[in-house]
Amino acid sequence: METLTALKLLHGVAPVLLLGSALAVTIRLWRGRRAGDMTVQNRTLQRPWFFVWALMALCLVALPVSGWWLVHLGGWPLGQVWLLGSSVLYTLGTLSWVWLVVRLNRLRHGIAARHPGFTLALAIFTAVCFVAIAGLMGAKPV
């Protein structure tokens, strides 16, 4: 397989896996809370859900590497607005994802959050960042 095609495939599959894993965790938490299970967040970070979180972390590491390589092979200058905007959104989204994982891990250990609604807002902000990045990638010039 040609390098550019393989990179495009990797760069396309990584966000799908990232958002799919995030959706799986969200659905698990939502269904557990809806059923009245108040300990569902304790099991969400345990095996096999640990592998979902590890998959998301792997995707977050692979995206900037494959993205930079695609830009390099495509010959695009790094100063384009869509590249700079997606880089800023990626940084914000990744930092908020890490913050979200820390907050969820604290919940798992029984440390009550002072503002539980902030965890949901952080999750929504993270998802919006990555969906906006996908929009910027789709709207890039050819």
DSSP file (Angstrom, degrees, kcal/mol; ACC not computed):
  #  RESIDUE AA STRUCTURE BP1 BP2  ACC     N-H-->O    O-->H-N    N-H-->O    O-->H-N    TCO  KAPPA ALPHA  PHI   PSI    X-CA   Y-CA   Z-CA
    1    1 A M              0   0    0      0, 0.0     2,-0.0     0, 0.0     0, 0.0   0.000 360.0 360.0 360.0 140.0    0.0    0.0    0.0
    2    2 A E     >  -     0   0    0      1,-0.1     4,-2.5     4,-0.0     5,-0.2  -0.339 360.0-122.6 -65.5 147.4    1.3    3.4   -0.8
    3    3 A T  H  > S+     0   0    0      1,-0.2     4,-2.6     2,-0.2     5,-0.2   0.906 110.0  50.0 -60.5 -45.4    2.4    5.5    2.2
    4    4 A L  H  > S+     0   0    0      1,-0.2     4,-2.3     2,-0.2    -1,-0.2   0.905 112.3  47.4 -62.9 -41.5    0.0    8.4    1.5
    5    5 A T  H  > S+     0   0    0      2,-0.2     4,-2.2     1,-0.2    -1,-0.2   0.906 112.2  49.6 -66.1 -41.5   -2.9    6.1    1.2
    6    6 A A  H  X S+     0   0    0     -4,-2.5     4,-2.6     2,-0.2    -2,-0.2   0.903 111.7  48.9 -64.2 -40.7   -2.0    4.2    4.4
    7    7 A L  H  X S+     0   0    0     -4,-2.6     4,-3.0     2,-0.2     5,-0.2   0.904 109.9  51.0 -66.0 -40.7   -1.6    7.5    6.3
    8    8 A K  H  X S+     0   0    0     -4,-2.3     4,-1.4     2,-0.2    -1,-0.2   0.901 111.6  48.7 -61.8 -39.9   -4.9    8.7    5.1
    9    9 A L  H  X S+     0   0    0     -4,-2.2     4,-2.5     2,-0.2    -2,-0.2   0.939 113.7  45.2 -65.0 -47.0   -6.5    5.5    6.3
   10   10 A L  H  X S+     0   0    0     -4,-2.6     4,-2.3     1,-0.2    -2,-0.2   0.914 113.7  49.9 -61.0 -43.8   -4.8    5.7    9.7
   11   11 A H  H  < S+     0   0    0     -4,-3.0    -1,-0.2     1,-0.2    -2,-0.2   0.738 114.7  45.1 -71.0 -22.3   -5.7    9.3   10.0
   12   12 A G  H  X S+     0   0    0     -4,-1.4     4,-0.9    -5,-0.2    -1,-0.2   0.817 114.1  46.9 -86.6 -34.0   -9.3    8.6    9.1
   13   13 A V  H  X S+     0   0    0     -4,-2.5     4,-2.8     2,-0.2     5,-0.2   0.862 102.4  64.3 -76.2 -36.5   -9.7    5.5   11.4
   14   14 A A  H  X S+     0   0    0     -4,-2.3     4,-2.6     1,-0.2    -1,-0.2   0.914 104.4  43.7 -58.5 -48.0   -8.1    7.1   14.5
   15   15 A P  H  > S+     0   0    0      0, 0.0     4,-3.0     0, 0.0     5,-0.3   0.874 112.8  53.2 -67.0 -32.6  -10.9    9.7   15.0
   16   16 A V  H  X S+     0   0    0     -4,-0.9     4,-2.4     2,-0.2    -2,-0.2   0.937 112.7  43.9 -64.4 -44.8  -13.6    7.2   14.3
   17   17 A L  H  X S+     0   0    0     -4,-2.8     4,-2.5     2,-0.2     5,-0.2   0.899 114.4  51.3 -64.1 -40.3  -12.1    4.9   17.0
   18   18 A L  H  X S+     0   0    0     -4,-2.6     4,-2.2    -5,-0.2    -2,-0.2   0.955 115.7  38.8 -62.1 -52.2  -11.7    7.9   19.3
   19   19 A L  H  X S+     0   0    0     -4,-3.0     4,-2.3     2,-0.2    -1,-0.2   0.855 115.8  53.3 -70.3 -34.0  -15.2    9.1   19.0
   20   20 A G  H  X S+     0   0    0     -4,-2.4     4,-2.2    -5,-0.3    -1,-0.2   0.909 110.3  47.0 -65.5 -41.6  -16.6    5.6   18.9
   21   21 A S  H  X S+     0   0    0     -4,-2.5     4,-2.3     2,-0.2    -2,-0.2   0.913 112.4  49.7 -65.4 -42.4  -14.8    4.7   22.2
   22   22 A A  H  X S+     0   0    0     -4,-2.2     4,-2.3     1,-0.2    -2,-0.2   0.895 110.9  50.2 -63.3 -39.3  -16.0    8.0   23.8
   23   23 A L  H  X S+     0   0    0     -4,-2.3     4,-2.7     2,-0.2    -1,-0.2   0.890 108.6  52.3 -65.7 -39.0  -19.6    7.2   22.7
   24   24 A A  H  X S+     0   0    0     -4,-2.2     4,-2.2     2,-0.2    -2,-0.2   0.913 111.3  46.4 -63.1 -43.1  -19.3    3.7   24.1
   25   25 A V  H  X S+     0   0    0     -4,-2.3     4,-2.4     2,-0.2    -2,-0.2   0.912 113.3  49.8 -65.3 -41.8  -18.2    5.1   27.5
   26   26 A T  H  X S+     0   0    0     -4,-2.3     4,-2.8     2,-0.2    -2,-0.2   0.924 111.1  47.9 -63.2 -45.5  -20.9    7.7   27.4
   27   27 A I  H  X S+     0   0    0     -4,-2.7     4,-2.9     2,-0.2     5,-0.3   0.903 111.1  51.6 -63.4 -40.5  -23.6    5.2   26.6
   28   28 A R  H  X S+     0   0    0     -4,-2.2     4,-2.1    -5,-0.2    -2,-0.2   0.931 113.4  44.0 -62.2 -45.1  -22.4    2.9   29.4
   29   29 A L  H  X S+     0   0    0     -4,-2.4     4,-2.6     2,-0.2     5,-0.2   0.922 115.2  48.6 -64.9 -43.5  -22.5    5.7   31.9
   30   30 A W  H  X S+     0   0    0     -4,-2.8     4,-2.4     1,-0.2    -2,-0.2   0.924 113.2  46.0 -64.2 -46.1  -25.9    7.0   30.8
   31   31 A R  H  X S+     0   0    0     -4,-2.9     4,-1.8    -5,-0.2    -1,-0.2   0.892 113.7  49.6 -65.5 -39.3  -27.5    3.6   30.8
   32   32 A G  H  <>S+     0   0    0     -4,-2.1     5,-2.7    -5,-0.3     4,-0.4   0.925 113.4  44.9 -65.5 -44.4  -26.1    2.8   34.2
   33   33 A R  H ><5S+     0   0    0     -4,-2.6     3,-1.1     1,-0.2    -2,-0.2   0.890 111.7  53.2 -65.3 -38.6  -27.2    6.0   35.7
   34   34 A R  H 3<5S+     0   0    0     -4,-2.4    -1,-0.2     1,-0.3    -2,-0.2   0.845 107.1  51.9 -66.4 -32.9  -30.6    5.7   34.1
   35   35 A A  T 3<5S-     0   0    0     -4,-1.8    -1,-0.3    -5,-0.2    -2,-0.2   0.515 123.0-106.7 -80.4  -4.5  -31.0    2.2   35.7
   36   36 A G  T < 5S+     0   0    0     -3,-1.1     2,-0.9    -4,-0.4    -3,-0.2   0.567  70.7 145.4  92.1   9.4  -30.1    3.6   39.1
   37   37 A D    > < -     0   0    0     -5,-2.7     3,-0.8    -6,-0.2    -1,-0.3  -0.723  23.3-179.0 -84.1 107.1  -26.6    2.2   39.3
   38   38 A M  T 3  S+     0   0    0     -2,-0.9     3,-0.2     1,-0.2    -1,-0.2   0.517  77.4  58.4 -85.4  -4.6  -24.6    4.8   41.2
   39   39 A T  T >>  +     0   0    0      1,-0.2     4,-1.0    -7,-0.1     3,-0.9   0.233  69.9 107.0-105.5  13.6  -21.4    2.8   41.0
   40   40 A V  H <> S+     0   0    0     -3,-0.8     4,-1.1     1,-0.3     3,-0.3   0.842  74.9  57.7 -63.3 -33.0  -21.3    2.6   37.2
   41   41 A Q  H 3> S+     0   0    0     -3,-0.2     4,-0.7     1,-0.2    -1,-0.3   0.788  99.2  60.9 -68.5 -24.6  -18.4    5.1   37.0
   42   42 A N  H <4 S+     0   0    0     -3,-0.9     3,-0.3     1,-0.2    -1,-0.2   0.878 110.2  39.6 -66.7 -36.7  -16.3    2.8   39.2
   43   43 A R  H >< S+     0   0    0     -4,-1.0     3,-0.9    -3,-0.3     6,-0.3   0.637  99.0  77.5 -87.2 -14.0  -16.5    0.0   36.7
   44   44 A T  H 3< S+     0   0    0     -4,-1.1    -1,-0.2     1,-0.2    -2,-0.2   0.826  98.6  42.0 -68.7 -31.2  -16.1    2.3   33.6
   45   45 A L  T 3< S+     0   0    0     -4,-0.7    -1,-0.2    -3,-0.3    -2,-0.1   0.419 102.0  88.3 -94.4   1.7  -12.3    2.7   34.1
   46   46 A Q  S X> S-     0   0    0     -3,-0.9     3,-1.3     1,-0.1     4,-0.9  -0.432  87.5 -35.9 -92.3 172.0  -11.8   -1.0   35.0
   47   47 A R  T 34 S+     0   0    0      1,-0.3    -1,-0.1     2,-0.3    -2,-0.1  -0.396 128.0  18.4 -62.8 143.5  -11.1   -3.8   32.5
   48   48 A P  T >> S+     0   0    0      0, 0.0     3,-1.1     0, 0.0     4,-0.8  -0.972 127.2  55.1 -82.0   0.8  -12.2   -4.2   29.8
   49   49 A W  H <> S+     0   0    0     -3,-1.3     4,-1.9    -6,-0.3    -2,-0.3   0.747  95.7  69.9 -68.5 -20.9  -13.1   -0.5   29.8
   50   50 A F  H 3X S+     0   0    0     -4,-0.9     4,-2.5     1,-0.2    -1,-0.3   0.877  95.4  54.8 -58.6 -36.3   -9.5    0.3   30.5
   51   51 A F  H <> S+     0   0    0     -3,-1.1     4,-2.3     2,-0.2    -1,-0.2   0.824 103.6  54.2 -69.3 -30.6   -8.8   -0.9   27.0
   52   52 A V  H  X S+     0   0    0     -4,-0.8     4,-2.1     2,-0.2    -1,-0.2   0.925 111.1  45.4 -66.0 -43.9  -11.3    1.6   25.7
   53   53 A W  H  X S+     0   0    0     -4,-1.9     4,-2.2     2,-0.2    -2,-0.2   0.889 113.1  50.3 -66.2 -38.5   -9.5    4.4   27.5
   54   54 A A  H  X S+     0   0    0     -4,-2.5     4,-2.5     2,-0.2    -2,-0.2   0.882 108.7  52.6 -66.8 -37.3   -6.2    3.1   26.3
   55   55 A L  H  X S+     0   0    0     -4,-2.3     4,-2.3     2,-0.2    -2,-0.2   0.907 109.0  49.7 -63.4 -41.6   -7.5    3.0   22.7
   56   56 A M  H  X S+     0   0    0     -4,-2.1     4,-2.2     2,-0.2    -2,-0.2   0.918 111.1  49.0 -63.4 -42.0   -8.6    6.7   23.0
   57   57 A A  H  X S+     0   0    0     -4,-2.2     4,-1.6     2,-0.2    -2,-0.2   0.901 110.3  51.4 -64.2 -40.3   -5.1    7.6   24.3
   58   58 A L  H  X S+     0   0    0     -4,-2.5     4,-2.3     1,-0.2    -1,-0.2   0.900 110.0  49.3 -63.1 -40.8   -3.5    5.8   21.5
   59   59 A C  H  X S+     0   0    0     -4,-2.3     4,-2.2     1,-0.2    -1,-0.2   0.895 108.0  54.1 -64.5 -39.7   -5.6    7.6   19.0
   60   60 A L  H  < S+     0   0    0     -4,-2.2    -1,-0.2     1,-0.2    -2,-0.2   0.819 112.4  44.3 -65.2 -29.6   -4.8   10.9   20.6
   61   61 A V  H  X S+     0   0    0     -4,-1.6     4,-0.8    -5,-0.1    -2,-0.2   0.863 114.2  49.0 -79.5 -37.2   -1.1   10.2   20.2
   62   62 A A  H  X S+     0   0    0     -4,-2.3     4,-2.7     1,-0.2     5,-0.3   0.813  98.3  68.6 -74.2 -30.5   -1.4    8.9   16.6
   63   63 A L  H  X S+     0   0    0     -4,-2.2     4,-2.5     1,-0.2     5,-0.2   0.921 100.7  42.5 -61.6 -48.9   -3.4   11.8   15.2
   64   64 A P  H  > S+     0   0    0      0, 0.0     4,-2.4     0, 0.0    -1,-0.2   0.881 116.2  50.0 -67.8 -32.8   -0.8   14.6   15.4
   65   65 A V  H  X S+     0   0    0     -4,-0.8     4,-2.1     2,-0.2    -2,-0.2   0.959 116.1  40.1 -67.9 -50.1    1.9   12.3   14.1
   66   66 A S  H  X S+     0   0    0     -4,-2.7     4,-2.3     1,-0.2    -1,-0.2   0.862 115.6  53.5 -67.9 -33.6   -0.1   11.0   11.1
   67   67 A G  H  X S+     0   0    0     -4,-2.5     4,-2.3    -5,-0.3    -2,-0.2   0.924 109.6  46.5 -65.8 -44.6   -1.5   14.5   10.5
   68   68 A W  H  X S+     0   0    0     -4,-2.4     4,-2.5    -5,-0.2    -2,-0.2   0.915 112.7  50.6 -63.4 -40.9    1.9   16.1   10.4
   69   69 A W  H  X S+     0   0    0     -4,-2.1     4,-2.7     2,-0.2     5,-0.2   0.894 109.9  50.1 -64.6 -40.1    3.1   13.4    8.1
   70   70 A L  H  X S+     0   0    0     -4,-2.3     4,-2.6     2,-0.2    -1,-0.2   0.909 111.1  48.7 -63.1 -42.4    0.1   13.9    5.8
   71   71 A V  H  X>S+     0   0    0     -4,-2.3     5,-1.5     2,-0.2     4,-1.2   0.908 112.5  49.2 -63.7 -41.1    0.8   17.6    5.6
   72   72 A H  H  <5S+     0   0    0     -4,-2.5     3,-0.4     1,-0.2    -2,-0.2   0.933 114.8  42.8 -63.9 -47.0    4.4   17.0    4.9
   73   73 A L  H  <5S+     0   0    0     -4,-2.7    -2,-0.2     1,-0.2    -1,-0.2   0.843 113.9  52.2 -69.7 -32.2    3.6   14.5    2.1
   74   74 A G  H  <5S-     0   0    0     -4,-2.6    -1,-0.2    -5,-0.2    -2,-0.2   0.676 106.1-128.8 -76.6 -17.2    0.9   16.7    0.7
   75   75 A G  T  <5 +     0   0    0     -4,-1.2    -3,-0.2    -3,-0.4    -4,-0.1   0.716  51.6 154.1  78.0  21.4    3.2   19.7    0.5
   76   76 A W      < -     0   0    0     -5,-1.5    -1,-0.2    -6,-0.2     2,-0.2  -0.616  47.5-115.6 -81.9 141.0    0.8   22.0    2.4
   77   77 A P    >   -     0   0    0      0, 0.0     3,-1.2     0, 0.0     6,-0.2  -0.532  17.5-131.0 -72.8 143.8    2.3   25.0    4.3
   78   78 A L  T 3  S+     0   0    0      1,-0.3    -2,-0.0    -2,-0.2    -6,-0.0   0.595  98.1  73.2 -72.1 -10.2    1.8   24.8    8.1
   79   79 A G  T 3   +     0   0    0      4,-0.1    -1,-0.3     5,-0.1     2,-0.1   0.350  65.8 123.6 -87.7   7.1    0.6   28.4    8.2
   80   80 A Q    <>  -     0   0    0     -3,-1.2     4,-2.6     1,-0.1     3,-0.3  -0.413  68.7-124.5 -70.0 146.6   -2.8   27.6    6.6
   81   81 A V  H  > S+     0   0    0      1,-0.2     4,-3.1     2,-0.2     5,-0.3   0.880 108.6  52.3 -60.9 -41.8   -5.8   28.7    8.7
   82   82 A W  H  > S+     0   0    0      1,-0.2     4,-1.7     2,-0.2    -1,-0.2   0.844 112.1  46.7 -68.0 -31.4   -7.4   25.3    8.8
   83   83 A L  H  > S+     0   0    0     -3,-0.3     4,-2.0     2,-0.2    -2,-0.2   0.918 115.2  45.0 -73.3 -43.8   -4.2   23.6   10.0
   84   84 A L  H  X S+     0   0    0     -4,-2.6     4,-2.2     2,-0.2    -2,-0.2   0.918 114.6  49.0 -65.4 -42.7   -3.6   26.2   12.7
   85   85 A G  H  X S+     0   0    0     -4,-3.1     4,-2.6    -5,-0.2    -1,-0.2   0.910 111.9  47.7 -63.2 -42.5   -7.2   26.2   13.8
   86   86 A S  H  X S+     0   0    0     -4,-1.7     4,-2.4    -5,-0.3    -1,-0.2   0.850 110.0  53.7 -68.9 -31.8   -7.3   22.4   14.0
   87   87 A S  H  X S+     0   0    0     -4,-2.0     4,-2.3     2,-0.2    -2,-0.2   0.915 110.9  45.6 -66.0 -42.4   -4.0   22.4   15.9
   88   88 A V  H  X S+     0   0    0     -4,-2.2     4,-2.5     2,-0.2    -2,-0.2   0.931 115.1  47.1 -65.6 -45.4   -5.4   24.8   18.5
   89   89 A L  H  X S+     0   0    0     -4,-2.6     4,-2.9     1,-0.2    -2,-0.2   0.880 111.0  52.5 -63.8 -37.1   -8.6   22.8   18.8
   90   90 A Y  H  X S+     0   0    0     -4,-2.4     4,-2.8     2,-0.2     5,-0.2   0.921 109.6  48.5 -64.2 -43.6   -6.6   19.6   19.1
   91   91 A T  H  X S+     0   0    0     -4,-2.3     4,-2.3     2,-0.2     5,-0.2   0.939 115.2  44.3 -62.3 -46.8   -4.5   21.0   21.9
   92   92 A L  H  X S+     0   0    0     -4,-2.5     4,-2.3     1,-0.2    -2,-0.2   0.914 115.0  48.7 -63.6 -43.3   -7.6   22.2   23.8
   93   93 A G  H  X S+     0   0    0     -4,-2.9     4,-2.0    -5,-0.2    -2,-0.2   0.896 112.4  47.6 -64.5 -41.4   -9.5   19.0   23.1
   94   94 A T  H  X S+     0   0    0     -4,-2.8     4,-2.4     2,-0.2    -2,-0.2   0.917 112.5  48.7 -67.8 -42.9   -6.6   16.8   24.3
   95   95 A L  H  X S+     0   0    0     -4,-2.3     4,-2.3    -5,-0.2    -2,-0.2   0.907 112.9  47.6 -63.6 -40.5   -6.1   18.8   27.4
   96   96 A S  H  X S+     0   0    0     -4,-2.3     4,-2.3     2,-0.2    -1,-0.2   0.852 109.7  53.9 -69.6 -32.0   -9.8   18.7   28.3
   97   97 A W  H  X S+     0   0    0     -4,-2.0     4,-2.4     2,-0.2    -2,-0.2   0.922 109.8  47.2 -64.7 -43.4   -9.8   14.9   27.6
   98   98 A V  H  X S+     0   0    0     -4,-2.4     4,-2.2     2,-0.2    -2,-0.2   0.922 112.5  49.5 -63.2 -43.6   -7.0   14.4   30.1
   99   99 A W  H  X S+     0   0    0     -4,-2.3     4,-2.3     1,-0.2    -1,-0.2   0.894 110.5  51.3 -61.3 -39.8   -8.7   16.7   32.6
  100  100 A L  H  X S+     0   0    0     -4,-2.3     4,-2.7     2,-0.2    -2,-0.2   0.908 108.5  50.4 -64.6 -42.6  -11.9   14.6   32.1
  101  101 A V  H  X S+     0   0    0     -4,-2.4     4,-2.2     1,-0.2    -1,-0.2   0.898 110.6  50.2 -62.8 -40.0  -10.1   11.3   32.6
  102  102 A V  H  X S+     0   0    0     -4,-2.2     4,-2.0     2,-0.2    -2,-0.2   0.924 111.7  47.7 -63.9 -43.7   -8.6   12.7   35.9
  103  103 A R  H  X S+     0   0    0     -4,-2.3     4,-2.1     1,-0.2    -2,-0.2   0.911 112.9  48.1 -64.2 -42.1  -12.0   13.8   37.1
  104  104 A L  H  X S+     0   0    0     -4,-2.7     4,-2.0     1,-0.2    -1,-0.2   0.861 109.7  53.0 -67.7 -34.1  -13.6   10.5   36.2
  105  105 A N  H  X S+     0   0    0     -4,-2.2     4,-1.6    -5,-0.2    -1,-0.2   0.885 107.8  51.0 -67.8 -36.9  -10.8    8.6   38.0
  106  106 A R  H  <>S+     0   0    0     -4,-2.0     5,-2.5     1,-0.2     4,-0.3   0.906 109.3  50.6 -64.6 -40.3  -11.4   10.7   41.1
  107  107 A L  H ><5S+     0   0    0     -4,-2.1     3,-1.2     1,-0.2    -2,-0.2   0.887 107.1  54.9 -62.3 -37.9  -15.1    9.8   40.9
  108  108 A R  H 3<5S+     0   0    0     -4,-2.0    -1,-0.2     1,-0.3    -2,-0.2   0.858 106.5  50.6 -63.7 -35.9  -14.1    6.1   40.6
  109  109 A H  T 3<5S-     0   0    0     -4,-1.6    -1,-0.3     2,-0.1    -2,-0.2   0.430 123.3-104.9 -83.9   1.3  -12.0    6.4   43.8
  110  110 A G  T < 5S+     0   0    0     -3,-1.2     2,-0.8    -4,-0.3    -3,-0.2   0.568  72.9 141.8  90.3   8.8  -15.0    7.9   45.6
  111  111 A I      < -     0   0    0     -5,-2.5    -1,-0.3    -6,-0.2     2,-0.1  -0.766  50.2-132.5 -85.4 113.0  -13.7   11.5   45.7
  112  112 A A        -     0   0    0     -2,-0.8     2,-0.2    -3,-0.1    -5,-0.1  -0.416  14.3-125.1 -71.1 136.9  -16.9   13.6   45.2
  113  113 A A        -     0   0    0     -2,-0.1    -1,-0.1     1,-0.1   -10,-0.0  -0.579   6.4-141.0 -79.7 142.1  -16.6   16.3   42.6
  114  114 A R  S    S+     0   0    0      1,-0.3    -1,-0.1    -2,-0.2    -2,-0.0   0.878  99.1  28.0 -69.9 -37.0  -17.5   19.8   43.8
  115  115 A H    >>  +     0   0    0      1,-0.1     3,-1.4    -3,-0.0     4,-0.6  -0.794  67.8 178.2-126.4  87.4  -19.3   20.6   40.5
  116  116 A P  H >> S+     0   0    0      0, 0.0     4,-0.9     0, 0.0     3,-0.6   0.794  80.3  62.0 -64.4 -27.0  -20.6   17.4   39.0
  117  117 A G  H 3> S+     0   0    0      1,-0.2     4,-2.2     2,-0.2     5,-0.1   0.752  92.4  66.4 -68.3 -22.7  -22.1   19.3   36.0
  118  118 A F  H <> S+     0   0    0     -3,-1.4     4,-2.5     1,-0.2    -1,-0.2   0.839  93.8  58.4 -67.4 -32.1  -18.6   20.5   35.1
  119  119 A T  H <X S+     0   0    0     -4,-0.6     4,-2.0    -3,-0.6    -1,-0.2   0.921 108.3  45.3 -62.9 -43.3  -17.7   16.9   34.2
  120  120 A L  H  X S+     0   0    0     -4,-0.9     4,-2.4     2,-0.2    -2,-0.2   0.912 112.6  50.7 -65.1 -42.3  -20.5   16.7   31.7
  121  121 A A  H  X S+     0   0    0     -4,-2.2     4,-2.5     1,-0.2    -2,-0.2   0.882 109.6  51.2 -63.3 -37.2  -19.6   20.2   30.3
  122  122 A L  H  X S+     0   0    0     -4,-2.5     4,-2.3     2,-0.2    -1,-0.2   0.893 110.1  49.2 -65.8 -41.1  -16.0   19.0   30.0
  123  123 A A  H  X S+     0   0    0     -4,-2.0     4,-2.2     2,-0.2    -2,-0.2   0.903 112.6  47.3 -65.2 -41.4  -17.0   15.9   28.1
  124  124 A I  H  X S+     0   0    0     -4,-2.4     4,-2.6     2,-0.2    -2,-0.2   0.913 111.4  50.9 -66.7 -42.4  -19.2   18.0   25.7
  125  125 A F  H  X S+     0   0    0     -4,-2.5     4,-2.3     2,-0.2    -2,-0.2   0.909 110.3  49.9 -60.9 -42.4  -16.5   20.5   25.1
  126  126 A T  H  X S+     0   0    0     -4,-2.3     4,-1.9     2,-0.2    -2,-0.2   0.931 112.1  47.0 -62.1 -46.1  -14.0   17.7   24.3
  127  127 A A  H  X S+     0   0    0     -4,-2.2     4,-2.3     1,-0.2     5,-0.2   0.906 111.2  51.5 -63.1 -41.9  -16.5   16.1   21.8
  128  128 A V  H  X S+     0   0    0     -4,-2.6     4,-2.5     1,-0.2    -1,-0.2   0.896 107.5  54.0 -63.1 -39.9  -17.2   19.5   20.2
  129  129 A C  H  X S+     0   0    0     -4,-2.3     4,-1.9     1,-0.2    -1,-0.2   0.938 112.0  43.1 -58.7 -47.5  -13.5   20.2   19.8
  130  130 A F  H  X S+     0   0    0     -4,-1.9     4,-1.8     2,-0.2    -1,-0.2   0.829 113.7  50.4 -73.7 -31.1  -12.9   16.9   17.9
  131  131 A V  H  X S+     0   0    0     -4,-2.3     4,-2.0     2,-0.2    -1,-0.2   0.888 110.4  51.1 -70.0 -38.1  -16.0   17.2   15.8
  132  132 A A  H  X S+     0   0    0     -4,-2.5     4,-2.4     2,-0.2    -2,-0.2   0.873 107.8  52.8 -65.0 -37.0  -14.9   20.7   14.8
  133  133 A I  H  X S+     0   0    0     -4,-1.9     4,-2.6     2,-0.2    -1,-0.2   0.923 107.4  51.3 -62.9 -43.5  -11.5   19.4   13.9
  134  134 A A  H  X S+     0   0    0     -4,-1.8     4,-2.0     1,-0.2    -2,-0.2   0.890 109.7  51.0 -60.7 -38.4  -13.2   16.8   11.6
  135  135 A G  H  X S+     0   0    0     -4,-2.0     4,-1.7     2,-0.2    -2,-0.2   0.907 109.9  48.9 -64.5 -41.9  -15.2   19.7   10.1
  136  136 A L  H  < S+     0   0    0     -4,-2.4     4,-0.3     1,-0.2    -2,-0.2   0.887 110.8  50.6 -64.4 -38.5  -12.0   21.7    9.4
  137  137 A M  H >< S+     0   0    0     -4,-2.6     3,-0.7     1,-0.2    -1,-0.2   0.876 111.5  48.5 -67.0 -36.4  -10.3   18.6    7.9
  138  138 A G  H 3< S+     0   0    0     -4,-2.0    -1,-0.2     1,-0.2    -2,-0.2   0.803 112.3  48.4 -72.5 -28.5  -13.3   18.1    5.6
  139  139 A A  T 3< S+     0   0    0     -4,-1.7    -1,-0.2    -5,-0.1    -2,-0.2   0.329  83.5 126.1 -94.4   7.2  -13.4   21.8    4.5
  140  140 A K  S <  S-     0   0    0     -3,-0.7     2,-0.1    -4,-0.3    -3,-0.1  -0.234  70.2 -98.5 -64.4 154.4   -9.7   22.0    3.8
  141  141 A P              0   0    0      0, 0.0    -1,-0.1     0, 0.0    -2,-0.0  -0.443 360.0 360.0 -71.0 150.1   -8.6   23.2    0.3
  142  142 A V              0   0    0     -2,-0.1    -2,-0.1    -3,-0.1    -3,-0.0   0.469 360.0 360.0 -80.6 360.0   -7.8   20.5   -2.1
